[in-house]
């Protein structure tokens, strides 16, 4: 879960670095539970609505879904399974997870996710992140069909990832468009080629999103803010982090009273898609606004 501290020259950091790439997810989700993490609740509901409309527009029975900067795969998990964010976070409060081995956690999670797989789910799901252990976990429990521990900000995609990108219809990104640094985002969209995937992302208000938006526009995608009110991302770690977030959000024209002033990062949803496929959101069979309520 990466938060940009405002200036592109500054390092992108997270307070969860030490638990972002472990053999299983429990420490990470327990930390996110403690921090009041909510982005995946709102974002994944919108992911499902967008995926349904994309498949309707393209006449697809199955689609390729790439979870960018996926970590342990919470975005992919909530998109692919009949589980809520609260279901996931509550699961890891169970004392059984205190002393279980990673092998036992993976086996239990594999069974749990298999029992909650959406019945109509025929989509291919891919995960990409630099966190190789987190990706291995997500593949082992059935969240992803294929995973790619690659750094697209520094390197071109491998042949295997290139093949997956060419089969990608939708890119989802849950947590911050800062994950999608310009070179990485450009390589994702270039790799997809003529397939021109839709992209839905949930950046934190105040993050520097301008270059990412320009990259998407440069690939012929029309970018729009979905009409979903700003929602809680996670609780601030301390007063200094809150002060920085308020300053960053206000510098980008956001009203922070009632949002960041309440003690939480807030995020919002953006959708990018080819202009020819930009159907009115009000006409979708599933509303991302209604789906994200609560």
Secondary structure, DSSP 8 states (H G I E B T S, - for coil): --B--S-TTS--B-TTGGGSS-SSSHHHHHHHHHTT--HHHHHHHHHHHHHHHHHHHHT-SS-EEEEET-TTTHHHHHHHBS--HHHHHHHTTSTHHHH--HHHHHHHHHHHHHTTB-TT---EEEEEES-HHHHHHHHHTTS-SEEEE--TTTS---HHHHHHHHT-SEEEE-S-GGGS-HHHHHHHHHHHGGG--EEEE--BTTS--HHHHHHHHHTTEEEEE-S---EEEEE-SSHHHHHHHHHHHHHTT---TTTGGGTEEEE--EEEEEGGG---GGG-SS-HHHHT--
